[in-house]
């Protein structure tokens, strides 16, 4: 259809007709939702299809421009840059939001990014396809994510078609997506189905388990606090009164109908009042004249790690401005850079205190907390207790440095095996010495045990001398100082199925696992028992 229209030189008329049809379909059902409408930068050459004519039509059908996002394709060719700048300014002046479509697929991306200062970037589906096993595309998307965080732009993954792609994107920190996975095109503007909502929540839950108690798991909403707000129509006198009543306030968000449109900074506000006619000019005029129109705004579910990176990348004069937090696009609260950095620093220090210094894995306090949470949640999961056989004799003969190398190897094998099998929501902790704990959320725990044993039995031989390796044992003194032959090290894995055993505490679970472990050790080779 569009090819024929282009041949007949009526392409712009057709695009304008499509825009009107989209708005007509959405006007009665979109409410507070946002409507993305494709727009060609070359509309500047078609008088009937411009911002003014779009506004006239929106007024005719009582549809607000604030609900519309003009979606500009990155592949579009801009023949007249000055006219395009005028188009962008016109759109901004009339409260349209802007989006760049198919980011990463065109040749003019940097120009487009620079000229539009877009509110949204849509990642090309070429970068999304099979993202879970494409390191190059992951790196590109990570760069785009860093860019959007520092410029307060929202990043949307386009063309999401599989649960694996969705999970990879959520793990990377992408918060918005569209694609056939969520539903086929539909003129009724229905929300996504309950099963897809559940899928997203399940992935988020797994992510929080995997990044357990780290800045990658905790959302910025946890630090939100409520402070006074004003509307864009409020006068300077109201802001003056609020700031004087609340001397600790560093600013006041400007919120209209729940949506953040700016921020009044204490220093800037009083600096303006201190000018020659400042009080006379601004005290009775709308505060929107003095507000910062581009404050840092983040969704409440954004991980602390991403917000920290974006906050410290701001211009120096904005470095200590409030970070405004939204929920479902509406004002939720604020936090400060000081609170953010103090919280993340304390978290990392506590994590370091609780981690095993040799393997870097969470230590006993974190393990106990994790086990108690798993028990309290009545989750269908497996708890693994892994222990090395004949480690003490090896340590006595080969020395503690080699013993430490074996412990690090064991930690690596456990993590590596879990990762290889795709169990990214699992937890691994180091009790101490040669004892480890893992919490696994999958029925494939038997396959995991076999993989760990295969890797361990194969790689542990490299830690023995050729003679000991060939003999299959080492000679060492037992507790009675009598020399005996000690077999090469093996690994015992005791596994408890929490769906079958109702433990009341981590201590009770540990005692039960110890009993299973004793059965494993009696087998005299690498083994596992699941009960």
LUMTI-769496 format. One record per residue: residue in three letters; y, z, x of N, C-alpha, C in turn. Coordinates in steps of 0.2 Angstrom, whole numbers, plus 5000, padded with zeros to 4 digits. Each point is the difference from the previous one (the first is absolute). Example, Ala and Ser with C-alpha at 12.3 -4.5 7.8 and 13.67 -1.06 7.14 Angstrom:
ALA497250395066500650004996500650005004/SER500549964998500650015004500550034996/
END
This chain:
UNK499450005004500650004996500650005004/UNK500050045005500650015005500149945004/UNK499449975002500149945004500349944996/UNK499849994994500249954996500850014998/UNK500250074999500750014999500449995006/UNK499750015006500449985006500149935001/UNK499549964998500049925000500549984995/UNK500150034995500549984994500750035002/UNK500050045005500750045002500250054995/UNK499550034997500250054995499750075001/UNK499850015007499750065002500450064999/UNK500650005001500450064999500150024993/UNK500049954995500050014993499350034998/UNK499549985003499350034998500050075003/UNK500250015006500050075002500550054996/UNK500549984998500550044996499650014993/UNK499749954997499650014994499550055001/UNK499650005006499550055001500350075001/UNK500650015003500350065000500250034993/UNK500249964996500250024993499450024996/UNK499549965001499350024997499750075002/UNK500150015007499850065002500350064997/UNK500749995000500450064998499950014992/UNK499949944997499950014992499450034999/UNK499449995004499450034999500050085002/UNK500550015004500050075003500550054996/UNK500449974997500650044997499850064995/UNK499549984996499850054995499450055003/UNK499749995006499550045002500150035007/UNK500549985004500150025007500350075000/UNK500450024995500350075000500350015007/UNK499850055004500350025006499649975006/UNK499649954999499649975005500549955003/UNK499749975006500449955004499749934999/UNK500449954999499749934999500249965006/UNK499549985004500149955005500149934998/UNK500549975001500149934998500149955006/UNK499649955001500149965006500649964999/UNK500449995006500649975000500049965006/UNK500349945000500149955005500750015003/UNK500050015007500750005003500449944998/UNK499749944999500449944999500350004993/UNK499950054996500350004993500849995001/UNK500250015006500850005001500249934999/UNK499549955000500249934999499949984992/UNK499850054996499949984993500550054996/UNK500549984997500550044997499850044994/UNK499549974997499850044994499550065002/UNK499850005006499550045002500250045006/UNK500550054998500350055005500050074997/UNK500350045004500050074998500450014994/UNK500649964999500450014994499649984994/UNK499749945000499649984994499450054999/UNK499750025005499550054998500350074997/UNK500550025003500350064997500249994992/UNK500349944999500249984993499450004995/UNK499549985003499449994996499750084999/UNK500050045005499850074999500450044995/UNK500649995000500550034996499849984992/UNK499849945000499949974993499450034997/UNK499550025004499450034998499950075001/UNK500650035002500150075002499550035005/UNK499949965005499550025006500550025006/UNK499850055003500450035006499849965006/UNK500549985004499849975007499750055005/UNK500150074998499750055005499250004999/UNK499749974995499349994999499749945003/UNK500549965003499749935003500150005007/UNK499449985003500049995008500049925001/UNK500549985003500049935002499549995006/UNK499549964999499449995005500149935004/UNK500350015006500149945004499449985004/UNK499849945000499449995004500249995007/UNK499750035005500149995007500049935003/UNK499649964996499949935002500549964998/UNK500550024996500549964997500549985006/UNK500249944999500549985005500750014998/UNK500450035005500750014998500449955004/UNK500349954996500449955003500750025001/UNK500250054996500750025001500150075000/UNK500050035006500050075002500650044996/UNK500649975001500550034997500050014993/UNK499849954996499950004993499450054998/UNK499550005004499550054999500250075001/UNK500550015005500350075000500450024994/UNK500349954998500450014993499650024995/UNK499449964999499550014995499750085000/UNK499950025006499750075001500650054998/UNK500649995003500550044998500150014992/UNK500049944997500149994993499450044996/UNK499450005003499550034997500050085001/UNK500250025006500150075001500650034996/UNK500649964999500550034996499850014993/UNK499649964998499750004993499450054999/UNK499850045005499550055000499349974999/UNK499949935002499349985001499750035006/UNK499450015000499650015006499749945003/UNK499950005007499749945003499450015003/UNK499649955000499350015004499949935003/UNK499650015006499849945004499349994999/UNK499849954997499349984998499649975006/UNK499450015001499549975005500350015007/UNK500250075001500350015007499449995005/UNK500149975006499549985005499749934999/UNK500349964995499749945000500449945001/UNK500750025001500549955001500350005007/UNK500549955001500349995007500650045000/UNK500350024994500750025000500150084999/UNK499450035001500050074998500550045003/UNK500250005006500550045003500749994997/UNK500149944999500749984997500050024993/UNK499450004996500050024993500150085000/UNK499650035004500150075000500750035002/UNK500349965005500750025002500549994994/UNK499949944997500549984995500050044993/UNK499450014998499950034994500050084999/UNK499850035006499950075000499650024994/UNK499449984999499650004994499850074998/UNK499950014994499850074997499250005001/UNK499749944999499350005001499849945004/UNK499450015004499749955003499349994998/UNK499849944998499349994998499649965006/UNK499550045002499649975006499649944997/UNK500049955004499649944998499350025000/UNK499649974995499350014999499649985006/UNK500349955004499649985006499950065004/UNK500550045001499950065004499650054997/UNK499950004993499650064997499349985000/UNK499849945000499349984999499650035005/UNK499550044998499550035005500450045005/UNK500550044998500450035005499650065003/UNK499550024997499650065002499649985007/UNK499949945002499749985006500449955004/UNK500750004999500449965004500550045004/UNK499950015006500550045004500749975001/UNK500049935001500649975001500550014993/UNK499749994994500450004994500250074999/UNK499550055002500250074999500650025004/UNK500049975006500650025005500749974997/UNK499949944997500649974997500350044994/UNK499550024996500250044994500350075002/UNK499750025005500350075003500749995002/UNK500149945003500749995003500549994993/UNK499749974995500449994994500150074997/UNK499550045000500150074997500550045004/UNK500050005006500550035004500749984999/UNK500149934999500649974998500350024994/UNK499550004994500250024994500250084999/UNK499750045004500150075000500750015003/UNK500249975005500650015004500649964996/UNK499949964995500549964997500050024992/UNK499550054998500050024993499849954996/UNK499649955002499749954996499350014998/UNK499849984994499350024997499649945002/UNK499450015002499549955003499549994994/UNK499849944998499549994995499549955003/UNK499450025000499449965002499949954994/UNK500049945002499949954995499349975000/UNK499749984995499349975000499450055001/UNK500150064998499450055002499449984995/UNK499549985002499449984996499450045001/UNK499950045005499450045000500250085002/UNK499550044998500150075001500150025008/UNK499649965004500150015007500749995003/UNK500349944997500749995002500450054998/UNK499950034994500550054997499950065004/UNK499450025002499950065004500350005007/UNK499949945003500349995006500850005000/UNK500349984995500750004999500350074999/UNK499650034995500250074999500050055006/UNK499449995004500050035007500649995004/UNK500249945000500649985004500650034998/UNK500150024994500650034997500449954995/UNK499749944998500349964996499950034993/UNK500650004996500050044994500049964994/UNK500149935000500149964995499549945001/UNK499749974994499649945001500049964993/UNK499849945001499949964994499449955002/UNK499749984995499449955001499550014995/UNK499549955000499550004995499550064999/UNK500050045006499650064999500350054995/UNK500650004998500450044995500049974993/UNK499949935000499949974994500349925000/UNK499849964995500249935000500750004997/UNK500349945001500749994997499950014993/UNK500550044997500050024993500750004997/UNK500149974995500750004997500250064996/UNK499550044999500250074996500250055004/UNK500149995007500250065005499750064999/UNK499350005000499650064999500050035007/UNK499950075000499950035007499349995002/UNK499850025006499449995003499450044997/UNK499449985000499550044996499950065003/UNK499650054996499950075002499550005006/UNK499549955000499650005006500349985006/UNK500549965000500449985006500550065002/UNK500250044995500450065002499650055003/UNK499450014998499550045003499849985007/UNK499949945001499949975007500550025005/UNK500649994998500650025004500050075002/UNK499950044995500050075001499450035004/UNK499549974999499450015005500149985007/UNK500349955001500249985007500550055003/UNK500550014996500550055002499750075002/UNK499550024996499650065001499650005007/UNK499749945001499649995006500550005006/UNK500649974999500550005006500250075002/UNK500150044995500250075001499550045003/UNK499349984999499550045003500049985007/UNK500049935002500049975006500550035005/UNK500650004997500650025004500150084999/UNK499550034999500050074997500650045004/UNK500450034996500550055003500449975006/UNK500249934999500449975005500649974997/UNK500649985003500649974997499849934997/UNK499449975001499849944997499750024993/UNK499950064999499750014993500550044995/UNK500450045003500550044996500649954998/UNK500150004993500649954998500650045000/UNK500649965001500650035001500250044994/UNK499749984994500250044994499950085000/UNK499550025005499950075001500650035003/UNK500549975003500650035003500649994995/UNK499949974994500649994996500350064997/UNK500650005000500450064997500549974995/UNK500250044995500549984995500750025002/UNK500549965000500750015001500449974995/UNK500650024999500449974995500149935001/UNK500149964994500149935001500649984995/UNK500349945001500649984996499849934998/UNK500449974995499949934998500649965003/UNK499949945000500549955003500750014997/UNK500050024994500650004996500350075001/UNK499750055003500350065001500650005005/UNK500550044999500649995004499950045006/UNK500549995005500050035007500050084999/UNK500450024995500150074999499450044998/UNK499549974997499450034999499650015006/UNK500049955004499650005007500350055004/UNK500750015000500450055004499850074998/UNK499950014993499850064998499350025002/UNK499549954999499450025002499950015007/UNK500349975005499950015007500350065002/UNK500650024997500350075002499650054997/UNK499750004994499550054998499450015004/UNK499849945003499350005003500249985008/UNK500250055004500249985007499449975004/UNK499450014998499549985004499849934999/UNK500249974994499949934998500349955005/UNK499649965003500249955004500249934997/UNK499850004993500249944996499850014993/UNK500149954996499850004993499849934998/UNK499350004997499849934998500449984994/UNK500149935000500349974994499449974996/UNK500050034993499449984996500249974994/UNK499849944998500249984993499349984996/UNK500050044994499449994996499350015004/UNK500050055005499550015003499949965007/UNK500349955001500049965006500550015005/UNK499850015006500550015006500449945001/UNK500650015000500449945002500550015007/UNK499950065002500450025006500050075002/UNK500450025005500050065003500850025002/UNK500250064998500750025002499850055006/UNK500349985006499950045006500650055000/UNK499950065001500550055001500549985005/UNK499849995006500549985005500549944998/UNK499749954997500449944999500450014994/UNK499850044995500450024994500650045002/UNK499950055004500650045001500549965005/UNK499749965004500449965005500549954996/UNK499749974994500449964996500650044997/UNK499850064997500550044997500550025005/UNK499950015006500550025005500549955002/UNK499849934998500549955002500750014996/UNK500549965001500750024997500050004993/UNK499749964996500050004993499350014997/UNK499550035004499350014998499950034994/UNK500350064999499950044994500349974994/UNK500649975001500349964994499649944998/UNK499749975005499649944998499350014998/UNK499750055003499250004998499850064995/UNK500450054999499850064996499949984993/UNK500449954997499949984993499749935000/UNK499749975005499749945000499250005000/UNK499749954998499250015000499850015007/UNK499550045001499750025007499749945003/UNK499849954996499649945003500449975005/UNK500750015000500449965005499950035007/UNK499750065000499950045007499350015002/UNK499649974996499350025001499749955005/UNK499550025004499649965004499549964996/UNK500049934999499649974996499349985002/UNK499950025007499349995003499750065003/UNK500050054997499750065003499249995001/UNK499750045004499350005001499650034994/UNK499649954996499750024994499249995001/UNK499650054999499349995001499650024994/UNK499449974999499650034994499750065002/UNK499850044995499850075001499350005004/UNK499649944999499350005003500049975007/UNK500649995003500049975006499850055005/UNK499649995005499750055005500650025004/UNK500050075002500550025005500149965006/UNK499449985003500149965006500449945000/UNK500049964994500449944999500750024999/UNK500150064996500750024999500350025006/UNK499750045004500350025007500249945004/UNK499649955000500149945004500649974998/UNK500149994993500649974997500650045001/UNK499950064999500650055000500450005007/UNK499650005005500350005007500249935002/UNK499849954997500249935002500749984997/UNK500350054996500649984996500650005006/UNK500649974998500650005004500250075001/UNK500350015006500150075002500450044995/UNK500549974997500550034996499650024993/UNK499449974999499750014994499350055001/UNK499950025006499450035002499950064996/UNK500550044999499850064996500250004993/UNK500149944997500150004993499450024996/UNK500150024994499450024996499549944999/UNK499450015000499449964998499950004993/UNK500249954996499950014992499349984998/UNK499750044996499349994998499949984993/UNK499749944998499949984994499350014997/UNK499950004994499350004997500049954994/UNK499649955001500049944995500749974999/UNK500349995006500649975001500650044998/UNK499950064997500550054998500150065004/UNK500650025000500250065005499550064999/UNK499850035006499550055000500350065004/UNK500449995005500350055004500249985007/UNK500150045004500349985007499650055005/UNK500049975006499950055006500449985006/UNK500050045005500449985006499649995006/UNK500349965005499649995006499850065003/UNK500450055000499850075003499350024997/UNK500050014993499450024997499449965001/UNK500149935001499549965001499750015007/UNK500450005005499850015007499750075001/UNK500350054997499750075001499350004997/UNK499949974994499450004996499449975004/UNK500249935002499549965004499850045007/UNK500550025003499950045006499550065000/UNK500250044995499650064998499349974999/UNK499949954996499349984998499649985006/UNK500449965004499649975006499850065005/UNK500550055000499850065005499450044997/UNK500050014993499550034997499349965001/UNK500149944999499449955001499750015007/UNK500550005005499850005007499750075002/UNK500350054997499750075001499250004997/UNK499949974994499450004997499549955003/UNK500249955004499649955003499650035006/UNK499449975001499650015006500449975006/UNK500250035005500349975006499649945003/UNK499350015000499649955004500049934996/UNK499850014993499949944996500649984996/UNK500550044999500549994996499950004992/UNK499350024999499850004992500350074998/UNK500150004993500250064997499550065001/UNK500250065001499650065002499850044994/UNK499850065002499750044995500450024993/UNK500750015001500450024995500049944995/UNK500149945003500049944995499449984997/UNK499450015004499449994997499850054994/UNK500250065001499950054995500449984993/UNK500649985002500549984994499749944997/UNK499749955003499849944998499350014996/UNK499650055002499450014997500150044993/UNK500550055000500250034994500349964995/UNK500449955002500349954995499449964997/UNK499549975004499549964998499650044995/UNK499950065001499650054996500350014993/UNK500750025001500450014994500149944995/UNK500049945003500149944997499449984996/UNK499450035002499349984997499949925002/UNK500249985006500049935001499349985002/UNK499849944998499349975002500149985007/UNK499850045005500149985007499450035004/UNK499949985006499550035005500450035005/UNK499750065002500350045006499549995006/UNK500249985006499549995005500250055006/UNK499550035002500050055006499649975006/UNK500449985005499749965006500050045006/UNK499450015003499950045006499649975005/UNK500150015007499649975005499550045002/UNK499449975001499450045003500050005007/UNK499850055003499950015008500749995003/UNK500650014997500649995003500150055006/UNK499850074998500250055005499649995007/UNK499449975000499749995006500349945004/UNK500249954996500449955003500650025004/UNK500450044996500650035003499950045006/UNK499450045000499950045006499849965006/UNK499649944999499849965005500549955003/UNK500449974995500549955002500750025000/UNK500150064998500750035001500449994993/UNK500550045000500450004993500449944999/UNK500249975006500449944999499649944997/UNK499449995002499649964997499850024993/UNK499950064999499950034993500649984995/UNK500650015003500649984996500049934998/UNK499849955005499949934998499549994995/UNK499550035000499550004994500350024994/UNK500350054999500350024994500549954998/UNK500449975004500549954998499649944998/UNK499549985003499649944998499750024993/UNK499850064998499750014994500650004994/UNK500650025002500550004995500249924999/UNK500049965005500149934999499549974996/UNK499450015001499449974997500150024992/UNK500150064999500150024993500649964996/UNK500550005003500649974997499949925000/UNK499749975005499949935001499549984994/UNK499550044999499549984996500350004992/UNK500350054999500450014993500449944999/UNK500449985005500549955000499649934999/UNK499549995004499649944999499749994993/UNK499850054997499750004993500550004995/UNK500750005002500549994995500250074996/UNK499750055002500150074997500750035002/UNK500649964999500650025003500350074997/UNK499750024994500350064997499650065002/UNK499650005005499650055002500450055005/UNK499750065001500350055004499650025006/UNK500250005006499650025005500350065004/UNK499750065001500350055003499550035006/UNK500350035005499650035006500050075000/UNK499550034998499950085000500150035006/UNK499849975006500050025006499449995004/UNK500049995007499449995004499749934998/UNK499450004998499649944998499949994992/UNK500450044996499950004993500649974997/UNK499849954995500549964996499850014992/UNK500549994996500049994993500349944998/UNK499749974995500349944996499950014993/UNK500549974996500050004993500049934998/UNK499549974996499949934999500049994992/UNK500449954998500049994993499749934998/UNK499350005001499649944999499350024999/UNK499649964997499350014999499649975006/UNK500349975004499749965006500050055006/UNK499950064999500050055006499449995004/UNK499449984997499449995004500149955005/UNK500349944998500249955005500450025005/UNK500550044998500550035005499650045006/UNK499650044997499650055005499649955005/UNK499649954997499749965004500449965006/UNK500649984997500449975005500350045006/UNK500150074998500250055005499550015005/UNK499450014997499450015005499949945004/UNK500049944998499949945004500550005006/UNK500650014998500649995005499950065005/UNK499850064998500050065004499449995005/UNK499449984997499449995005500149955005/UNK500349954998500149945005500550025005/UNK500650034998500550015005499950075004/UNK499750054998499950065003499649995007/UNK499649955000499649995007500549985006/UNK500549984998500549985006500350065003/UNK499950064997500250065003499550045004/UNK499549975001499450035005500049965006/UNK499750035005499849965006499449954999/UNK500049955004499449954999499350035000/UNK499950065004499450035000499950044994/UNK500550034998499950044993499949964994/UNK500449945001499949954994499349975000/UNK499749995006499449975000499450054998/UNK500150065002499550064998500150014993/UNK500650004997500150024993500150074999/UNK500150045006500250075000500350025006/UNK500350065000500350035006499650075001/UNK500050025006499750065002500650065000/UNK499950054996500550065000499650064999/UNK500450065002499750064998500250024993/UNK499550034997500150034994500350075000/UNK500150044995500350065000499650055004/UNK499349995001499650055004500049975007/UNK500549965002500049975007499449975002/UNK499649974995499449965002500249934999/UNK499849965005500249925000499549974994/UNK500449964997499649964995500349934999/UNK499649964997500349934998500350004993/UNK500749985001500450004994500149924998/UNK499849984993500149944998500749985001/UNK500249935000500749984999500350024994/UNK500650005000500450024994499849964994/UNK500050034994500049964994500550044995/UNK500149974994500450024995499750024994/UNK500250064997499750024994500550004994/UNK499949974995500549994994499750044994/UNK500350054998499950044994500549974994/UNK499749984995500549974994499950044994/UNK500550034997500050034993500349954995/UNK499749994995500249964994500450054995/UNK500750005000500350054996499949994993/UNK499849944998499949994992499450044998/UNK499550025005499450034998500150085002/UNK500450025004500150075002500750024998/UNK500050054996500650034998500250065004/UNK500349995006500250055005500750034997/UNK500150075002500650034998500550005005/UNK499849995006500550005006499849965006/UNK500449995004499849975007499550045004/UNK500150064999499550055004499349994997/UNK499950004994499449994997499749935001/UNK500449955000499849935002499850005007/UNK500350035005499950005007499350035001/UNK499950064996499350035001499449954998/UNK500249974994499549954998499849955005/UNK500649975003499949945004499650035007/UNK500150065002499750035006499250004999/UNK499850014993499350014999499749935000/UNK500449954998499749935000500049985008/UNK500550025003500049985008499450025003/UNK499850064999499450035003499449964999/UNK499949974994499549964998500049935005/UNK500649985000500149945004499850015008/UNK500250055002499950025008499250015001/UNK499750014995499250015001499749935001/UNK500349954998499749935001500049985007/UNK500450025004500049995008500249935001/UNK500449974996500349935002500650004995/UNK500449945001500649994996499849994993/UNK500250044995499850004993500550024995/UNK499949994994500550034995499550024994/UNK500350054996499750024994500650014995/UNK499849974994500550004994499750044995/UNK500450054998499750044994500650024995/
END
